[in-house]
Amino acid sequence: MNIEYSDKKRPTVDQVIELYDNAGLPRPTHDKERMQKMFKNSNLIVTAWDNELLVGVSRSITDWVWACYLSDLAVREEYKEMGIGRKLISLTKEKVGDQSMVLLLSVPTAMEYYPKVGFKKQESSFIIDREQ
């Protein structure tokens, strides 16, 4: 299997919704317009493709010199444990460079995954939750 990675090839909103639903990533996939805005307003998106099938996404917001918020990491269920998530993270970090940190909020089911791919757990964060 030859997975192609790209920071230029943008998926359609329908491809993203299907991937997120398949991967079990809790996002507002029922709201196509909101999902479209999430991707439109992100400035670093790295994708993984098996031919024309979207199999992974890393979606981030960054200033390129201080911080990169990796807001979504999704890998298609049947492609998990193939190193795709790790590669998407690595390419994200490569794109933002050594001056920028990469930070994220984990879904509960991925809390054990992130330390395995180089993230350190932090106790110094705060959040104002969204209303919807």
N, CA, C and O atoms as CSV, one atom per row, in Angstrom:
chain,resi,resn,atom,element,x,y,z
A,1,MET,N,N,0.847,-1.184,0.000
A,1,MET,CA,C,0.000,0.000,0.000
A,1,MET,C,C,0.892,1.246,0.000
A,1,MET,O,O,1.829,1.355,0.790
A,2,ASN,N,N,0.586,2.161,-0.882
A,2,ASN,CA,C,1.384,3.375,-1.016
A,2,ASN,C,C,0.522,4.578,-0.629
A,2,ASN,O,O,-0.302,5.032,-1.423
A,3,ILE,N,N,0.707,5.092,0.585
A,3,ILE,CA,C,-0.049,6.249,1.074
A,3,ILE,C,C,0.666,7.518,0.619
A,3,ILE,O,O,1.872,7.666,0.816
A,4,GLU,N,N,-0.083,8.422,0.016
A,4,GLU,CA,C,0.460,9.717,-0.422
A,4,GLU,C,C,0.064,10.783,0.598
A,4,GLU,O,O,-1.100,10.891,0.984
A,5,TYR,N,N,1.053,11.567,1.026
A,5,TYR,CA,C,0.818,12.648,1.982
A,5,TYR,C,C,0.964,13.975,1.251
A,5,TYR,O,O,1.805,14.118,0.363
A,6,SER,N,N,0.133,14.946,1.635
A,6,SER,CA,C,0.176,16.237,0.951
A,6,SER,C,C,-0.285,17.367,1.872
A,6,SER,O,O,-1.204,17.190,2.671
A,7,ASP,N,N,0.357,18.519,1.752
A,7,ASP,CA,C,-0.145,19.719,2.413
A,7,ASP,C,C,-0.739,20.664,1.366
A,7,ASP,O,O,-1.068,21.809,1.674
A,8,LYS,N,N,-0.873,20.184,0.144
A,8,LYS,CA,C,-1.447,20.981,-0.951
A,8,LYS,C,C,-2.814,20.456,-1.380
A,8,LYS,O,O,-3.697,21.239,-1.729
A,9,LYS,N,N,-2.991,19.162,-1.356
A,9,LYS,CA,C,-4.228,18.535,-1.826
A,9,LYS,C,C,-5.309,18.676,-0.759
A,9,LYS,O,O,-5.198,18.096,0.321
A,10,ARG,N,N,-6.352,19.444,-1.060
A,10,ARG,CA,C,-7.429,19.700,-0.110
A,10,ARG,C,C,-8.609,18.770,-0.385
A,10,ARG,O,O,-9.072,18.651,-1.519
A,11,PRO,N,N,-9.081,18.122,0.664
A,11,PRO,CA,C,-10.260,17.276,0.488
A,11,PRO,C,C,-11.523,18.116,0.406
A,11,PRO,O,O,-11.542,19.271,0.833
A,12,THR,N,N,-12.574,17.529,-0.144
A,12,THR,CA,C,-13.875,18.188,-0.126
A,12,THR,C,C,-14.458,18.055,1.282
A,12,THR,O,O,-14.014,17.220,2.069
A,13,VAL,N,N,-15.440,18.872,1.585
A,13,VAL,CA,C,-16.081,18.784,2.896
A,13,VAL,C,C,-16.772,17.431,3.058
A,13,VAL,O,O,-16.819,16.891,4.163
A,14,ASP,N,N,-17.301,16.888,1.986
A,14,ASP,CA,C,-17.949,15.575,2.063
A,14,ASP,C,C,-16.931,14.481,2.388
A,14,ASP,O,O,-17.234,13.571,3.160
A,15,GLN,N,N,-15.739,14.556,1.817
A,15,GLN,CA,C,-14.689,13.587,2.122
A,15,GLN,C,C,-14.281,13.679,3.593
A,15,GLN,O,O,-14.080,12.660,4.254
A,16,VAL,N,N,-14.162,14.896,4.094
A,16,VAL,CA,C,-13.778,15.106,5.488
A,16,VAL,C,C,-14.853,14.562,6.428
A,16,VAL,O,O,-14.541,13.858,7.389
A,17,ILE,N,N,-16.097,14.880,6.159
A,17,ILE,CA,C,-17.199,14.409,7.004
A,17,ILE,C,C,-17.224,12.888,7.041
A,17,ILE,O,O,-17.373,12.295,8.110
A,18,GLU,N,N,-17.079,12.259,5.894
A,18,GLU,CA,C,-17.090,10.803,5.837
A,18,GLU,C,C,-15.917,10.216,6.629
A,18,GLU,O,O,-16.083,9.235,7.354
A,19,LEU,N,N,-14.734,10.817,6.488
A,19,LEU,CA,C,-13.560,10.350,7.231
A,19,LEU,C,C,-13.767,10.503,8.731
A,19,LEU,O,O,-13.524,9.560,9.485
A,20,TYR,N,N,-14.208,11.669,9.176
A,20,TYR,CA,C,-14.385,11.910,10.605
A,20,TYR,C,C,-15.419,10.956,11.205
A,20,TYR,O,O,-15.227,10.433,12.303
A,21,ASP,N,N,-16.502,10.737,10.487
A,21,ASP,CA,C,-17.514,9.792,10.966
A,21,ASP,C,C,-16.931,8.383,11.050
A,21,ASP,O,O,-17.159,7.674,12.031
A,22,ASN,N,N,-16.185,7.978,10.031
A,22,ASN,CA,C,-15.564,6.652,10.022
A,22,ASN,C,C,-14.563,6.494,11.161
A,22,ASN,O,O,-14.499,5.444,11.802
A,23,ALA,N,N,-13.776,7.554,11.408
A,23,ALA,CA,C,-12.731,7.510,12.434
A,23,ALA,C,C,-13.290,7.676,13.846
A,23,ALA,O,O,-12.587,7.437,14.828
A,24,GLY,N,N,-14.546,8.082,13.943
A,24,GLY,CA,C,-15.142,8.295,15.264
A,24,GLY,C,C,-14.691,9.590,15.924
A,24,GLY,O,O,-14.742,9.714,17.147
A,25,LEU,N,N,-14.246,10.563,15.116
A,25,LEU,CA,C,-13.799,11.845,15.670
A,25,LEU,C,C,-15.029,12.707,15.960
A,25,LEU,O,O,-15.796,13.014,15.047
A,26,PRO,N,N,-15.223,13.097,17.215
A,26,PRO,CA,C,-16.429,13.857,17.565
A,26,PRO,C,C,-16.346,15.315,17.102
A,26,PRO,O,O,-15.814,16.180,17.798
A,27,ARG,N,N,-16.875,15.549,15.938
A,27,ARG,CA,C,-16.943,16.886,15.371
A,27,ARG,C,C,-18.363,17.086,14.847
A,27,ARG,O,O,-19.111,16.118,14.709
A,28,PRO,N,N,-18.745,18.339,14.552
A,28,PRO,CA,C,-20.131,18.602,14.113
A,28,PRO,C,C,-20.365,18.206,12.650
A,28,PRO,O,O,-20.711,19.044,11.817
A,29,THR,N,N,-20.171,16.920,12.354
A,29,THR,CA,C,-20.273,16.459,10.963
A,29,THR,C,C,-21.693,16.554,10.406
A,29,THR,O,O,-21.888,16.475,9.193
A,30,HIS,N,N,-22.673,16.720,11.273
A,30,HIS,CA,C,-24.052,16.924,10.836
A,30,HIS,C,C,-24.267,18.329,10.270
A,30,HIS,O,O,-25.283,18.596,9.629
A,31,ASP,N,N,-23.296,19.233,10.514
A,31,ASP,CA,C,-23.398,20.633,10.101
A,31,ASP,C,C,-22.343,20.907,9.023
A,31,ASP,O,O,-21.230,21.340,9.322
A,32,LYS,N,N,-22.709,20.651,7.783
A,32,LYS,CA,C,-21.773,20.756,6.656
A,32,LYS,C,C,-21.165,22.157,6.544
A,32,LYS,O,O,-19.973,22.296,6.270
A,33,GLU,N,N,-21.975,23.185,6.752
A,33,GLU,CA,C,-21.481,24.563,6.650
A,33,GLU,C,C,-20.413,24.841,7.709
A,33,GLU,O,O,-19.397,25.471,7.416
A,34,ARG,N,N,-20.638,24.381,8.917
A,34,ARG,CA,C,-19.665,24.582,9.997
A,34,ARG,C,C,-18.362,23.822,9.699
A,34,ARG,O,O,-17.270,24.344,9.922
A,35,MET,N,N,-18.486,22.603,9.201
A,35,MET,CA,C,-17.298,21.828,8.835
A,35,MET,C,C,-16.517,22.530,7.720
A,35,MET,O,O,-15.286,22.559,7.738
A,36,GLN,N,N,-17.237,23.088,6.763
A,36,GLN,CA,C,-16.589,23.830,5.672
A,36,GLN,C,C,-15.797,25.003,6.232
A,36,GLN,O,O,-14.661,25.234,5.819
A,37,LYS,N,N,-16.381,25.743,7.163
A,37,LYS,CA,C,-15.701,26.894,7.768
A,37,LYS,C,C,-14.484,26.457,8.580
A,37,LYS,O,O,-13.459,27.139,8.581
A,38,MET,N,N,-14.595,25.320,9.271
A,38,MET,CA,C,-13.465,24.814,10.053
A,38,MET,C,C,-12.248,24.612,9.151
A,38,MET,O,O,-11.130,24.970,9.521
A,39,PHE,N,N,-12.467,24.042,7.973
A,39,PHE,CA,C,-11.348,23.791,7.063
A,39,PHE,C,C,-10.902,25.055,6.341
A,39,PHE,O,O,-9.708,25.263,6.127
A,40,LYS,N,N,-11.852,25.891,5.970
A,40,LYS,CA,C,-11.508,27.136,5.275
A,40,LYS,C,C,-10.627,28.032,6.142
A,40,LYS,O,O,-9.739,28.715,5.632
A,41,ASN,N,N,-10.871,28.030,7.444
A,41,ASN,CA,C,-10.152,28.920,8.345
A,41,ASN,C,C,-8.896,28.297,8.969
A,41,ASN,O,O,-8.257,28.914,9.821
A,42,SER,N,N,-8.551,27.104,8.558
A,42,SER,CA,C,-7.323,26.461,9.033
A,42,SER,C,C,-6.198,26.763,8.054
A,42,SER,O,O,-6.405,26.760,6.841
A,43,ASN,N,N,-5.011,27.025,8.583
A,43,ASN,CA,C,-3.928,27.395,7.675
A,43,ASN,C,C,-2.852,26.327,7.500
A,43,ASN,O,O,-1.842,26.578,6.842
A,44,LEU,N,N,-3.048,25.147,8.073
A,44,LEU,CA,C,-2.160,24.022,7.795
A,44,LEU,C,C,-2.984,22.742,7.838
A,44,LEU,O,O,-3.469,22.329,8.892
A,45,ILE,N,N,-3.129,22.136,6.687
A,45,ILE,CA,C,-3.851,20.875,6.575
A,45,ILE,C,C,-2.942,19.890,5.855
A,45,ILE,O,O,-2.487,20.142,4.739
A,46,VAL,N,N,-2.686,18.766,6.512
A,46,VAL,CA,C,-1.899,17.697,5.907
A,46,VAL,C,C,-2.839,16.508,5.738
A,46,VAL,O,O,-3.550,16.125,6.667
A,47,THR,N,N,-2.833,15.936,4.544
A,47,THR,CA,C,-3.751,14.841,4.252
A,47,THR,C,C,-2.979,13.577,3.889
A,47,THR,O,O,-1.819,13.625,3.478
A,48,ALA,N,N,-3.659,12.447,4.055
A,48,ALA,CA,C,-3.124,11.148,3.652
A,48,ALA,C,C,-4.136,10.497,2.728
A,48,ALA,O,O,-5.331,10.470,3.021
A,49,TRP,N,N,-3.655,9.976,1.618
A,49,TRP,CA,C,-4.528,9.437,0.572
A,49,TRP,C,C,-4.071,8.043,0.158
A,49,TRP,O,O,-2.875,7.782,0.026
A,50,ASP,N,N,-5.029,7.162,-0.042
A,50,ASP,CA,C,-4.802,5.871,-0.675
A,50,ASP,C,C,-5.504,5.981,-2.019
A,50,ASP,O,O,-6.713,5.770,-2.120
A,51,ASN,N,N,-4.744,6.310,-3.038
A,51,ASN,CA,C,-5.281,6.690,-4.348
A,51,ASN,C,C,-6.199,7.889,-4.148
A,51,ASN,O,O,-5.721,8.940,-3.722
A,52,GLU,N,N,-7.486,7.782,-4.433
A,52,GLU,CA,C,-8.395,8.923,-4.264
A,52,GLU,C,C,-9.167,8.883,-2.950
A,52,GLU,O,O,-10.014,9.742,-2.705
A,53,LEU,N,N,-8.884,7.895,-2.101
A,53,LEU,CA,C,-9.583,7.764,-0.830
A,53,LEU,C,C,-8.836,8.531,0.263
A,53,LEU,O,O,-7.662,8.265,0.521
A,54,LEU,N,N,-9.508,9.469,0.893
A,54,LEU,CA,C,-8.940,10.208,2.012
A,54,LEU,C,C,-8.878,9.267,3.215
A,54,LEU,O,O,-9.909,8.795,3.694
A,55,VAL,N,N,-7.656,8.996,3.702
A,55,VAL,CA,C,-7.498,8.057,4.815
A,55,VAL,C,C,-7.008,8.728,6.091
A,55,VAL,O,O,-7.021,8.106,7.154
A,56,GLY,N,N,-6.572,9.997,6.008
A,56,GLY,CA,C,-6.128,10.693,7.202
A,56,GLY,C,C,-6.037,12.190,7.005
A,56,GLY,O,O,-5.819,12.673,5.894
A,57,VAL,N,N,-6.210,12.927,8.108
A,57,VAL,CA,C,-6.131,14.398,8.089
A,57,VAL,C,C,-5.506,14.881,9.394
A,57,VAL,O,O,-5.819,14.386,10.477
A,58,SER,N,N,-4.623,15.853,9.261
A,58,SER,CA,C,-4.150,16.655,10.381
A,58,SER,C,C,-4.511,18.096,10.041
A,58,SER,O,O,-4.022,18.651,9.057
A,59,ARG,N,N,-5.373,18.700,10.866
A,59,ARG,CA,C,-5.841,20.072,10.608
A,59,ARG,C,C,-5.357,20.965,11.736
A,59,ARG,O,O,-5.607,20.692,12.910
A,60,SER,N,N,-4.647,22.059,11.363
A,60,SER,CA,C,-4.030,22.927,12.370
A,60,SER,C,C,-4.244,24.396,12.074
A,60,SER,O,O,-4.549,24.800,10.952
A,61,ILE,N,N,-4.071,25.176,13.124
A,61,ILE,CA,C,-4.052,26.637,13.046
A,61,ILE,C,C,-2.726,27.064,13.650
A,61,ILE,O,O,-2.407,26.689,14.779
A,62,THR,N,N,-1.947,27.849,12.905
A,62,THR,CA,C,-0.612,28.196,13.371
A,62,THR,C,C,-0.197,29.608,12.969
A,62,THR,O,O,-0.713,30.174,12.005
A,63,ASP,N,N,0.753,30.166,13.735
A,63,ASP,CA,C,1.386,31.431,13.359
A,63,ASP,C,C,2.766,31.172,12.753
A,63,ASP,O,O,3.446,32.116,12.353
A,64,TRP,N,N,3.182,29.929,12.681
A,64,TRP,CA,C,4.406,29.447,12.040
A,64,TRP,C,C,5.686,29.712,12.823
A,64,TRP,O,O,6.746,29.239,12.411
A,65,VAL,N,N,5.639,30.447,13.934
A,65,VAL,CA,C,6.879,30.765,14.658
A,65,VAL,C,C,6.785,30.571,16.169
A,65,VAL,O,O,7.806,30.655,16.852
A,66,TRP,N,N,5.614,30.318,16.705
A,66,TRP,CA,C,5.476,30.171,18.152
A,66,TRP,C,C,4.589,28.984,18.526
A,66,TRP,O,O,4.982,28.124,19.314
A,67,ALA,N,N,3.398,28.951,17.952
A,67,ALA,CA,C,2.454,27.911,18.341
A,67,ALA,C,C,1.686,27.372,17.141
A,67,ALA,O,O,1.357,28.091,16.197
A,68,CYS,N,N,1.420,26.086,17.221
A,68,CYS,CA,C,0.581,25.409,16.241
A,68,CYS,C,C,-0.428,24.588,17.024
A,68,CYS,O,O,-0.054,23.682,17.769
A,69,TYR,N,N,-1.698,24.901,16.858
A,69,TYR,CA,C,-2.757,24.142,17.507
A,69,TYR,C,C,-3.237,23.076,16.530
A,69,TYR,O,O,-3.890,23.382,15.532
A,70,LEU,N,N,-2.909,21.833,16.826
A,70,LEU,CA,C,-3.353,20.709,16.013
A,70,LEU,C,C,-4.772,20.374,16.470
A,70,LEU,O,O,-4.970,19.681,17.468
A,71,SER,N,N,-5.739,20.872,15.734
A,71,SER,CA,C,-7.123,20.789,16.193
A,71,SER,C,C,-7.812,19.487,15.825
A,71,SER,O,O,-8.745,19.078,16.516
A,72,ASP,N,N,-7.385,18.826,14.764
A,72,ASP,CA,C,-7.979,17.548,14.375
A,72,ASP,C,C,-6.895,16.602,13.872
A,72,ASP,O,O,-6.031,16.989,13.085
A,73,LEU,N,N,-6.953,15.375,14.333
A,73,LEU,CA,C,-6.152,14.293,13.774
A,73,LEU,C,C,-7.104,13.114,13.604
A,73,LEU,O,O,-7.630,12.584,14.582
A,74,ALA,N,N,-7.316,12.717,12.373
A,74,ALA,CA,C,-8.257,11.625,12.089
A,74,ALA,C,C,-7.625,10.649,11.111
A,74,ALA,O,O,-7.011,11.047,10.120
A,75,VAL,N,N,-7.785,9.368,11.406
A,75,VAL,CA,C,-7.341,8.304,10.508
A,75,VAL,C,C,-8.494,7.325,10.343
A,75,VAL,O,O,-9.124,6.917,11.318
A,76,ARG,N,N,-8.758,6.958,9.104
A,76,ARG,CA,C,-9.814,6.009,8.780
A,76,ARG,C,C,-9.603,4.718,9.581
A,76,ARG,O,O,-8.483,4.219,9.693
A,77,GLU,N,N,-10.690,4.194,10.131
A,77,GLU,CA,C,-10.644,3.042,11.033
A,77,GLU,C,C,-9.809,1.890,10.477
A,77,GLU,O,O,-8.959,1.347,11.183
A,78,GLU,N,N,-10.040,1.518,9.239
A,78,GLU,CA,C,-9.349,0.364,8.676
A,78,GLU,C,C,-7.883,0.637,8.328
A,78,GLU,O,O,-7.168,-0.268,7.898
A,79,TYR,N,N,-7.431,1.891,8.513
A,79,TYR,CA,C,-6.040,2.262,8.254
A,79,TYR,C,C,-5.277,2.571,9.543
A,79,TYR,O,O,-4.103,2.937,9.496
A,80,LYS,N,N,-5.934,2.427,10.679
A,80,LYS,CA,C,-5.267,2.696,11.958
A,80,LYS,C,C,-4.190,1.649,12.214
A,80,LYS,O,O,-4.259,0.528,11.710
A,81,GLU,N,N,-3.212,2.032,12.993
A,81,GLU,CA,C,-2.075,1.187,13.353
A,81,GLU,C,C,-1.161,0.899,12.156
A,81,GLU,O,O,-0.479,-0.124,12.113
A,82,MET,N,N,-1.161,1.817,11.189
A,82,MET,CA,C,-0.257,1.723,10.048
A,82,MET,C,C,0.764,2.859,10.070
A,82,MET,O,O,1.565,2.997,9.145
A,83,GLY,N,N,0.734,3.682,11.140
A,83,GLY,CA,C,1.676,4.786,11.247
A,83,GLY,C,C,1.229,6.064,10.556
A,83,GLY,O,O,2.008,7.012,10.461
A,84,ILE,N,N,0.004,6.111,10.076
A,84,ILE,CA,C,-0.480,7.283,9.344
A,84,ILE,C,C,-0.625,8.481,10.274
A,84,ILE,O,O,-0.200,9.581,9.920
A,85,GLY,N,N,-1.211,8.299,11.449
A,85,GLY,CA,C,-1.338,9.399,12.406
A,85,GLY,C,C,0.017,9.955,12.793
A,85,GLY,O,O,0.213,11.170,12.823
A,86,ARG,N,N,0.955,9.062,13.091
A,86,ARG,CA,C,2.320,9.475,13.447
A,86,ARG,C,C,2.957,10.296,12.312
A,86,ARG,O,O,3.599,11.317,12.561
A,87,LYS,N,N,2.773,9.841,11.079
A,87,LYS,CA,C,3.345,10.545,9.926
A,87,LYS,C,C,2.678,11.913,9.733
A,87,LYS,O,O,3.360,12.888,9.419
A,88,LEU,N,N,1.364,11.994,9.916
A,88,LEU,CA,C,0.675,13.280,9.793
A,88,LEU,C,C,1.187,14.268,10.838
A,88,LEU,O,O,1.384,15.445,10.534
A,89,ILE,N,N,1.404,13.799,12.063
A,89,ILE,CA,C,1.958,14.655,13.126
A,89,ILE,C,C,3.362,15.099,12.761
A,89,ILE,O,O,3.701,16.274,12.897
A,90,SER,N,N,4.175,14.167,12.300
A,90,SER,CA,C,5.559,14.475,11.918
A,90,SER,C,C,5.615,15.524,10.801
A,90,SER,O,O,6.422,16.451,10.858
A,91,LEU,N,N,4.765,15.374,9.798
A,91,LEU,CA,C,4.738,16.344,8.702
A,91,LEU,C,C,4.218,17.700,9.161
A,91,LEU,O,O,4.680,18.735,8.679
A,92,THR,N,N,3.268,17.704,10.081
A,92,THR,CA,C,2.777,18.959,10.651
A,92,THR,C,C,3.910,19.672,11.367
A,92,THR,O,O,4.125,20.866,11.157
A,93,LYS,N,N,4.636,18.947,12.212
A,93,LYS,CA,C,5.762,19.538,12.956
A,93,LYS,C,C,6.846,20.015,11.996
A,93,LYS,O,O,7.428,21.080,12.199
A,94,GLU,N,N,7.117,19.244,10.964
A,94,GLU,CA,C,8.111,19.633,9.964
A,94,GLU,C,C,7.723,20.948,9.283
A,94,GLU,O,O,8.568,21.819,9.074
A,95,LYS,N,N,6.437,21.083,8.938
A,95,LYS,CA,C,5.977,22.292,8.252
A,95,LYS,C,C,6.071,23.530,9.140
A,95,LYS,O,O,6.430,24.600,8.647
A,96,VAL,N,N,5.758,23.420,10.441
A,96,VAL,CA,C,5.796,24.608,11.307
A,96,VAL,C,C,7.207,24.922,11.787
A,96,VAL,O,O,7.472,26.052,12.197
A,97,GLY,N,N,8.107,23.966,11.748
A,97,GLY,CA,C,9.505,24.216,12.073
A,97,GLY,C,C,9.824,24.133,13.560
A,97,GLY,O,O,8.946,23.942,14.402
A,98,ASP,N,N,11.100,24.281,13.849
A,98,ASP,CA,C,11.618,24.100,15.206
A,98,ASP,C,C,11.243,25.219,16.171
A,98,ASP,O,O,11.266,25.004,17.383
A,99,GLN,N,N,10.902,26.390,15.680
A,99,GLN,CA,C,10.558,27.495,16.574
A,99,GLN,C,C,9.157,27.356,17.165
A,99,GLN,O,O,8.842,27.987,18.174
A,100,SER,N,N,8.323,26.538,16.543
A,100,SER,CA,C,6.926,26.439,16.952
A,100,SER,C,C,6.656,25.166,17.733
A,100,SER,O,O,7.135,24.090,17.376
A,101,MET,N,N,5.880,25.303,18.808
A,101,MET,CA,C,5.392,24.112,19.506
A,101,MET,C,C,4.134,23.628,18.812
A,101,MET,O,O,3.463,24.387,18.112
A,102,VAL,N,N,3.822,22.361,19.010
A,102,VAL,CA,C,2.565,21.793,18.537
A,102,VAL,C,C,1.791,21.367,19.776
A,102,VAL,O,O,2.290,20.593,20.593
A,103,LEU,N,N,0.577,21.874,19.910
A,103,LEU,CA,C,-0.246,21.538,21.058
A,103,LEU,C,C,-1.610,21.088,20.590
A,103,LEU,O,O,-2.033,21.403,19.477
A,104,LEU,N,N,-2.305,20.341,21.453
A,104,LEU,CA,C,-3.619,19.836,21.075
A,104,LEU,C,C,-4.440,19.541,22.308
A,104,LEU,O,O,-3.921,19.456,23.421
A,105,LEU,N,N,-5.722,19.388,22.091
A,105,LEU,CA,C,-6.653,18.873,23.093
A,105,LEU,C,C,-7.047,17.485,22.628
A,105,LEU,O,O,-7.511,17.321,21.500
A,106,SER,N,N,-6.873,16.498,23.466
A,106,SER,CA,C,-7.151,15.128,23.086
A,106,SER,C,C,-8.584,14.720,23.410
A,106,SER,O,O,-9.146,15.139,24.422
A,107,VAL,N,N,-9.165,13.905,22.544
A,107,VAL,CA,C,-10.413,13.246,22.899
A,107,VAL,C,C,-10.061,12.175,23.921
A,107,VAL,O,O,-8.949,11.648,23.892
A,108,PRO,N,N,-10.971,11.840,24.815
A,108,PRO,CA,C,-10.663,10.864,25.869
A,108,PRO,C,C,-10.100,9.539,25.348
A,108,PRO,O,O,-9.237,8.944,25.993
A,109,THR,N,N,-10.567,9.079,24.213
A,109,THR,CA,C,-10.118,7.786,23.696
A,109,THR,C,C,-8.685,7.803,23.153
A,109,THR,O,O,-8.124,6.743,22.877
A,110,ALA,N,N,-8.090,8.980,22.997
A,110,ALA,CA,C,-6.727,9.067,22.454
A,110,ALA,C,C,-5.690,9.475,23.500
A,110,ALA,O,O,-4.534,9.725,23.156
A,111,MET,N,N,-6.082,9.545,24.753
A,111,MET,CA,C,-5.165,10.000,25.803
A,111,MET,C,C,-3.902,9.136,25.907
A,111,MET,O,O,-2.837,9.646,26.255
A,112,GLU,N,N,-4.006,7.871,25.619
A,112,GLU,CA,C,-2.835,6.997,25.689
A,112,GLU,C,C,-2.023,7.014,24.400
A,112,GLU,O,O,-0.861,6.606,24.403
A,113,TYR,N,N,-2.604,7.472,23.311
A,113,TYR,CA,C,-1.923,7.510,22.017
A,113,TYR,C,C,-0.866,8.616,21.953
A,113,TYR,O,O,0.262,8.368,21.527
A,114,TYR,N,N,-1.217,9.813,22.366
A,114,TYR,CA,C,-0.335,10.957,22.144
A,114,TYR,C,C,1.031,10.852,22.824
A,114,TYR,O,O,2.019,11.255,22.211
A,115,PRO,N,N,1.150,10.341,24.041
A,115,PRO,CA,C,2.497,10.164,24.593
A,115,PRO,C,C,3.353,9.201,23.761
A,115,PRO,O,O,4.577,9.332,23.736
A,116,LYS,N,N,2.736,8.258,23.095
A,116,LYS,CA,C,3.465,7.286,22.274
A,116,LYS,C,C,4.056,7.919,21.013
A,116,LYS,O,O,4.982,7.367,20.418
A,117,VAL,N,N,3.524,9.075,20.604
A,117,VAL,CA,C,4.003,9.722,19.376
A,117,VAL,C,C,4.724,11.036,19.668
A,117,VAL,O,O,4.865,11.883,18.786
A,118,GLY,N,N,5.185,11.203,20.923
A,118,GLY,CA,C,6.068,12.319,21.231
A,118,GLY,C,C,5.475,13.486,21.987
A,118,GLY,O,O,6.199,14.435,22.289
A,119,PHE,N,N,4.203,13.464,22.304
A,119,PHE,CA,C,3.600,14.563,23.056
A,119,PHE,C,C,3.815,14.365,24.549
A,119,PHE,O,O,3.824,13.236,25.040
A,120,LYS,N,N,3.989,15.469,25.267
A,120,LYS,CA,C,4.063,15.452,26.727
A,120,LYS,C,C,2.730,15.954,27.271
A,120,LYS,O,O,2.189,16.951,26.793
A,121,LYS,N,N,2.210,15.254,28.269
A,121,LYS,CA,C,0.966,15.683,28.901
A,121,LYS,C,C,1.231,16.938,29.725
A,121,LYS,O,O,2.228,17.027,30.441
A,122,GLN,N,N,0.327,17.904,29.613
A,122,GLN,CA,C,0.458,19.174,30.324
A,122,GLN,C,C,-0.677,19.324,31.332
A,122,GLN,O,O,-1.790,18.852,31.105
A,123,GLU,N,N,-0.385,19.976,32.425
A,123,GLU,CA,C,-1.398,20.235,33.449
A,123,GLU,C,C,-1.713,21.732,33.548
A,123,GLU,O,O,-2.376,22.174,34.486
A,124,SER,N,N,-1.234,22.500,32.577
A,124,SER,CA,C,-1.328,23.956,32.699
A,124,SER,C,C,-2.248,24.580,31.655
A,124,SER,O,O,-1.960,25.664,31.148
A,125,SER,N,N,-3.332,23.920,31.332
A,125,SER,CA,C,-4.224,24.501,30.330
A,125,SER,C,C,-5.568,24.849,30.953
A,125,SER,O,O,-5.957,24.328,31.998
A,126,PHE,N,N,-6.251,25.741,30.275
A,126,PHE,CA,C,-7.569,26.198,30.701
A,126,PHE,C,C,-8.449,26.276,29.458
A,126,PHE,O,O,-7.948,26.395,28.340
A,127,ILE,N,N,-9.749,26.208,29.659
A,127,ILE,CA,C,-10.660,26.238,28.524
A,127,ILE,C,C,-11.960,26.940,28.904
A,127,ILE,O,O,-12.456,26.791,30.021
A,128,ILE,N,N,-12.494,27.691,27.980
A,128,ILE,CA,C,-13.868,28.179,28.055
A,128,ILE,C,C,-14.605,27.368,27.002
A,128,ILE,O,O,-14.365,27.540,25.807
A,129,ASP,N,N,-15.492,26.494,27.429
A,129,ASP,CA,C,-16.170,25.603,26.495
A,129,ASP,C,C,-17.074,26.347,25.535
A,129,ASP,O,O,-17.604,27.413,25.849
A,130,ARG,N,N,-17.240,25.767,24.362
A,130,ARG,CA,C,-18.181,26.308,23.377
A,130,ARG,C,C,-19.597,26.038,23.852
A,130,ARG,O,O,-19.826,25.110,24.628
A,131,GLU,N,N,-20.528,26.823,23.405
A,131,GLU,CA,C,-21.915,26.649,23.817
A,131,GLU,C,C,-22.615,25.571,23.007
A,131,GLU,O,O,-23.586,24.976,23.475
A,132,GLN,N,N,-22.135,25.316,21.799
A,132,GLN,CA,C,-22.758,24.273,20.963
A,132,GLN,C,C,-21.748,23.563,20.105
A,132,GLN,O,O,-22.106,22.662,19.347
